[in-house]
Amino acid sequence: MRNENPGTFLQTDDEFLLACIHDIRLHLRKSLTSAQMLERQISNSLPHDARANLDGVLASNRDIEMLLTRLAQYAAAGSMAAGKSSAKLGIIFDSAIRRLADRNRDANIDAQALYMCPIIAPYSCEIVLRELLDNALKFRQGRVQINIRVEQSPDKTVLGISDTGIGFDPQFCEKIMRPLERLHSADTYPGCGLGLAICQRTVHSWGGSLWAESQPGSGSTFWFDLPL
């Protein structure tokens, strides 16, 4: 019998995207497994050019898997409402920075203003903090200095994450928030071009805003607001 309502099973674009990611991963894992088996069986006997081709297949599979993971995170970011839980921002920051431990060893991060500041949406706030800190650590120039500022009003808290990195032209502020948009090649700065898009979707899901201030060579500041 014909389905009169084709949207019955997948109610949203995000659900459709997640379903597609699931199926693509199944095929990708078969491809990766075959390539890994081939590597174990004959890699030592391959000529240099053939070995390079096999390495390229394995690297491409890993890149696709990373892109699918980031796309799944982007799809999930659209449904992160604030909820009723709460936490101190300092605890959320500590958790976010632990996940970036391999990246922040030579960074100086001033986050003292966060520790007594209560907010709702701790899980999604940690995602945004982690993505913005990761950006600041990635687009660096020399030793990294990151300052996190807090501004409070009766109805919301505004956070600003400032860095001393490479910065960007202000005309690109909107562009870099769009999915898969990049200002630099993946060879220069690895990534999928989804970090800021994930941040923006997450902040919008709880009714907040995300915006940026920057100049080339003079660092950047990313701001977002949180409901109290």
DRENDO-1510 file (C-alpha; in Angstrom, 1 decimal, always signed):
<recs>
REC; n; res; u; v; w
REC; 1; MET; +0.0; +0.0; +0.0 .
REC; 2; ARG; +1.3; +3.4; -0.9 .
REC; 3; ASN; +2.4; +5.7; +1.9 .
REC; 4; GLU; +0.3; +8.8; +1.7 .
REC; 5; ASN; +2.5; +10.7; +4.1 .
REC; 6; PRO; +6.2; +10.3; +3.1 .
REC; 7; GLY; +7.3; +12.3; +6.1 .
REC; 8; THR; +5.8; +10.0; +8.7 .
REC; 9; PHE; +9.0; +8.2; +9.6 .
REC; 10; LEU; +11.5; +11.0; +9.2 .
REC; 11; GLN; +9.9; +14.1; +10.7 .
REC; 12; THR; +12.7; +16.6; +10.2 .
REC; 13; ASP; +15.6; +17.3; +7.9 .
REC; 14; ASP; +18.0; +16.5; +10.8 .
REC; 15; GLU; +16.4; +13.0; +11.2 .
REC; 16; PHE; +16.8; +12.5; +7.5 .
REC; 17; LEU; +20.5; +13.6; +7.7 .
REC; 18; LEU; +21.2; +11.2; +10.6 .
REC; 19; ALA; +19.6; +8.3; +8.8 .
REC; 20; CYS; +21.7; +9.0; +5.7 .
REC; 21; ILE; +24.9; +9.2; +7.8 .
REC; 22; HIS; +24.0; +5.9; +9.4 .
REC; 23; ASP; +23.7; +4.2; +6.0 .
REC; 24; ILE; +26.8; +5.8; +4.5 .
REC; 25; ARG; +28.8; +4.7; +7.6 .
REC; 26; LEU; +27.8; +1.1; +6.9 .
REC; 27; HIS; +29.3; +1.2; +3.4 .
REC; 28; LEU; +32.3; +3.2; +4.6 .
REC; 29; ARG; +33.2; +0.6; +7.2 .
REC; 30; LYS; +33.1; -2.2; +4.7 .
REC; 31; SER; +35.4; -0.2; +2.4 .
REC; 32; LEU; +37.8; +0.6; +5.3 .
REC; 33; THR; +37.8; -3.0; +6.5 .
REC; 34; SER; +38.7; -4.2; +3.0 .
REC; 35; ALA; +41.5; -1.7; +2.7 .
REC; 36; GLN; +42.9; -2.6; +6.1 .
REC; 37; MET; +42.8; -6.3; +5.2 .
REC; 38; LEU; +44.6; -5.6; +2.0 .
REC; 39; GLU; +47.2; -3.5; +3.8 .
REC; 40; ARG; +47.9; -6.4; +6.2 .
REC; 41; GLN; +48.1; -9.0; +3.5 .
REC; 42; ILE; +50.2; -7.4; +0.8 .
REC; 43; SER; +51.5; -4.0; +2.0 .
REC; 44; ASN; +55.1; -5.3; +2.4 .
REC; 45; SER; +55.2; -6.5; -1.2 .
REC; 46; LEU; +53.7; -3.4; -2.8 .
REC; 47; PRO; +55.9; -1.1; -4.9 .
REC; 48; HIS; +56.2; +2.5; -3.7 .
REC; 49; ASP; +53.5; +4.0; -5.9 .
REC; 50; ALA; +51.0; +1.3; -5.1 .
REC; 51; ARG; +51.7; +1.7; -1.4 .
REC; 52; ALA; +51.1; +5.4; -1.7 .
REC; 53; ASN; +47.7; +4.7; -3.4 .
REC; 54; LEU; +46.7; +2.4; -0.6 .
REC; 55; ASP; +47.7; +4.9; +2.0 .
REC; 56; GLY; +45.5; +7.5; +0.2 .
REC; 57; VAL; +42.5; +5.1; +0.3 .
REC; 58; LEU; +42.9; +4.6; +4.1 .
REC; 59; ALA; +43.4; +8.4; +4.7 .
REC; 60; SER; +40.3; +9.2; +2.6 .
REC; 61; ASN; +38.2; +6.7; +4.6 .
REC; 62; ARG; +39.3; +8.4; +7.8 .
REC; 63; ASP; +38.5; +11.8; +6.5 .
REC; 64; ILE; +35.0; +10.7; +5.4 .
REC; 65; GLU; +34.4; +9.2; +8.8 .
REC; 66; MET; +35.4; +12.5; +10.5 .
REC; 67; LEU; +33.1; +14.4; +8.2 .
REC; 68; LEU; +30.2; +12.1; +9.0 .
REC; 69; THR; +30.9; +12.5; +12.7 .
REC; 70; ARG; +30.8; +16.2; +12.4 .
REC; 71; LEU; +27.7; +16.2; +10.3 .
REC; 72; ALA; +26.0; +14.1; +12.9 .
REC; 73; GLN; +27.0; +16.6; +15.6 .
REC; 74; TYR; +25.6; +19.4; +13.4 .
REC; 75; ALA; +22.3; +17.6; +13.0 .
REC; 76; ALA; +22.1; +17.0; +16.8 .
REC; 77; ALA; +22.9; +20.6; +17.6 .
REC; 78; GLY; +19.5; +21.7; +16.3 .
REC; 79; SER; +17.6; +20.1; +19.2 .
REC; 80; MET; +19.6; +21.2; +22.2 .
REC; 81; ALA; +17.0; +23.2; +24.1 .
REC; 82; ALA; +18.1; +24.7; +27.4 .
REC; 83; GLY; +16.3; +22.3; +29.6 .
REC; 84; LYS; +16.0; +22.6; +33.4 .
REC; 85; SER; +19.5; +21.6; +34.6 .
REC; 86; SER; +22.1; +24.1; +35.7 .
REC; 87; ALA; +25.8; +24.3; +36.6 .
REC; 88; LYS; +28.6; +26.7; +37.3 .
REC; 89; LEU; +30.3; +27.9; +34.2 .
REC; 90; GLY; +33.7; +27.1; +35.7 .
REC; 91; ILE; +32.9; +23.4; +36.0 .
REC; 92; ILE; +31.7; +23.4; +32.4 .
REC; 93; PHE; +34.9; +25.1; +31.3 .
REC; 94; ASP; +37.1; +22.6; +33.2 .
REC; 95; SER; +35.4; +19.8; +31.4 .
REC; 96; ALA; +35.7; +21.4; +28.0 .
REC; 97; ILE; +39.4; +22.2; +28.4 .
REC; 98; ARG; +40.2; +18.6; +29.6 .
REC; 99; ARG; +38.9; +17.4; +26.3 .
REC; 100; LEU; +41.4; +19.6; +24.5 .
REC; 101; ALA; +44.4; +18.7; +26.7 .
REC; 102; ASP; +46.5; +17.6; +23.8 .
REC; 103; ARG; +46.0; +21.0; +22.1 .
REC; 104; ASN; +46.3; +23.5; +25.0 .
REC; 105; ARG; +49.7; +22.6; +26.5 .
REC; 106; ASP; +51.4; +25.9; +25.5 .
REC; 107; ALA; +48.3; +28.1; +25.8 .
REC; 108; ASN; +47.6; +30.6; +28.5 .
REC; 109; ILE; +43.8; +30.7; +29.2 .
REC; 110; ASP; +42.3; +33.2; +31.7 .
REC; 111; ALA; +38.9; +32.0; +32.7 .
REC; 112; GLN; +38.7; +33.2; +36.3 .
REC; 113; ALA; +35.5; +35.1; +35.6 .
REC; 114; LEU; +33.6; +31.9; +34.9 .
REC; 115; TYR; +33.8; +30.1; +38.2 .
REC; 116; MET; +31.0; +31.5; +40.2 .
REC; 117; CYS; +28.6; +32.1; +37.2 .
REC; 118; PRO; +25.5; +29.8; +37.2 .
REC; 119; ILE; +23.9; +29.0; +33.8 .
REC; 120; ILE; +21.3; +26.6; +32.4 .
REC; 121; ALA; +22.0; +24.3; +29.4 .
REC; 122; PRO; +25.4; +23.0; +30.8 .
REC; 123; TYR; +25.8; +20.2; +28.2 .
REC; 124; SER; +25.2; +22.3; +25.2 .
REC; 125; CYS; +27.2; +25.2; +26.6 .
REC; 126; GLU; +30.2; +22.9; +27.0 .
REC; 127; ILE; +29.9; +22.0; +23.3 .
REC; 128; VAL; +30.0; +25.6; +22.3 .
REC; 129; LEU; +32.9; +26.4; +24.7 .
REC; 130; ARG; +34.9; +23.5; +23.4 .
REC; 131; GLU; +34.4; +24.4; +19.8 .
REC; 132; LEU; +35.3; +28.0; +20.3 .
REC; 133; LEU; +38.4; +27.1; +22.4 .
REC; 134; ASP; +39.4; +24.6; +19.8 .
REC; 135; ASN; +39.2; +27.3; +17.1 .
REC; 136; ALA; +41.3; +29.6; +19.2 .
REC; 137; LEU; +44.0; +26.9; +19.6 .
REC; 138; LYS; +43.9; +26.0; +16.0 .
REC; 139; PHE; +44.2; +29.4; +14.3 .
REC; 140; ARG; +47.1; +30.5; +16.4 .
REC; 141; GLN; +50.1; +32.6; +15.7 .
REC; 142; GLY; +52.9; +31.9; +18.3 .
REC; 143; ARG; +52.0; +31.4; +21.9 .
REC; 144; VAL; +48.3; +31.4; +22.5 .
REC; 145; GLN; +46.6; +33.8; +24.9 .
REC; 146; ILE; +42.8; +33.2; +25.4 .
REC; 147; ASN; +40.7; +35.4; +27.7 .
REC; 148; ILE; +37.1; +34.6; +28.6 .
REC; 149; ARG; +34.9; +37.5; +29.7 .
REC; 150; VAL; +31.5; +37.4; +31.3 .
REC; 151; GLU; +28.8; +40.1; +31.1 .
REC; 152; GLN; +25.6; +39.6; +33.1 .
REC; 153; SER; +22.2; +41.3; +32.9 .
REC; 154; PRO; +18.9; +40.4; +34.6 .
REC; 155; ASP; +17.8; +38.0; +31.9 .
REC; 156; LYS; +21.0; +36.5; +30.3 .
REC; 157; THR; +24.7; +35.9; +30.6 .
REC; 158; VAL; +27.0; +36.9; +27.7 .
REC; 159; LEU; +30.4; +35.1; +27.2 .
REC; 160; GLY; +33.2; +36.4; +25.1 .
REC; 161; ILE; +36.2; +34.2; +24.1 .
REC; 162; SER; +39.1; +36.3; +22.8 .
REC; 163; ASP; +42.3; +35.0; +21.3 .
REC; 164; THR; +45.6; +36.3; +19.9 .
REC; 165; GLY; +45.4; +34.2; +16.7 .
REC; 166; ILE; +45.5; +35.0; +13.0 .
REC; 167; GLY; +42.1; +36.7; +12.9 .
REC; 168; PHE; +40.0; +37.3; +9.8 .
REC; 169; ASP; +38.4; +40.0; +7.8 .
REC; 170; PRO; +35.1; +41.2; +9.4 .
REC; 171; GLN; +33.3; +40.9; +6.1 .
REC; 172; PHE; +33.5; +37.1; +6.6 .
REC; 173; CYS; +31.8; +37.0; +10.0 .
REC; 174; GLU; +28.5; +35.6; +8.5 .
REC; 175; LYS; +30.2; +33.3; +6.0 .
REC; 176; ILE; +32.3; +31.4; +8.6 .
REC; 177; MET; +29.1; +30.5; +10.6 .
REC; 178; ARG; +27.7; +28.6; +7.6 .
REC; 179; PRO; +28.2; +24.8; +7.3 .
REC; 180; LEU; +31.2; +23.7; +5.3 .
REC; 181; GLU; +32.4; +27.2; +4.7 .
REC; 182; ARG; +36.2; +27.7; +5.1 .
REC; 183; LEU; +38.6; +30.7; +4.8 .
REC; 184; HIS; +41.6; +28.4; +4.6 .
REC; 185; SER; +42.4; +25.1; +3.0 .
REC; 186; ALA; +42.2; +21.9; +4.9 .
REC; 187; ASP; +45.9; +21.3; +4.3 .
REC; 188; THR; +46.8; +24.5; +6.1 .
REC; 189; TYR; +44.2; +24.2; +9.0 .
REC; 190; PRO; +42.7; +20.7; +9.2 .
REC; 191; GLY; +39.0; +20.4; +9.8 .
REC; 192; CYS; +35.6; +20.0; +8.2 .
REC; 193; GLY; +34.3; +23.6; +8.3 .
REC; 194; LEU; +31.5; +22.8; +10.7 .
REC; 195; GLY; +32.7; +23.9; +14.1 .
REC; 196; LEU; +31.2; +27.4; +14.1 .
REC; 197; ALA; +28.1; +26.1; +12.4 .
REC; 198; ILE; +27.6; +23.6; +15.3 .
REC; 199; CYS; +28.1; +26.5; +17.7 .
REC; 200; GLN; +25.5; +28.7; +16.0 .
REC; 201; ARG; +22.9; +25.9; +15.8 .
REC; 202; THR; +23.4; +25.0; +19.4 .
REC; 203; VAL; +23.1; +28.6; +20.6 .
REC; 204; HIS; +20.1; +29.2; +18.5 .
REC; 205; SER; +18.4; +26.0; +19.9 .
REC; 206; TRP; +18.2; +27.6; +23.3 .
REC; 207; GLY; +17.2; +31.0; +21.9 .
REC; 208; GLY; +20.5; +32.7; +22.1 .
REC; 209; SER; +22.8; +34.5; +19.6 .
REC; 210; LEU; +26.4; +34.0; +18.4 .
REC; 211; TRP; +28.5; +36.7; +16.8 .
REC; 212; ALA; +32.2; +37.6; +16.2 .
REC; 213; GLU; +34.6; +40.5; +16.1 .
REC; 214; SER; +38.0; +40.2; +14.4 .
REC; 215; GLN; +40.7; +41.8; +12.3 .
REC; 216; PRO; +43.4; +40.0; +10.2 .
REC; 217; GLY; +46.5; +39.4; +12.3 .
REC; 218; SER; +44.9; +40.8; +15.5 .
REC; 219; GLY; +43.0; +37.9; +16.9 .
REC; 220; SER; +39.2; +37.3; +17.3 .
REC; 221; THR; +36.5; +37.4; +19.9 .
REC; 222; PHE; +33.4; +35.2; +19.7 .
REC; 223; TRP; +30.4; +36.2; +21.8 .
REC; 224; PHE; +27.3; +34.1; +22.7 .
REC; 225; ASP; +24.6; +34.6; +25.2 .
REC; 226; LEU; +22.9; +32.2; +27.6 .
REC; 227; PRO; +19.5; +32.5; +29.3 .
REC; 228; LEU; +19.6; +32.6; +33.1 .
</recs>
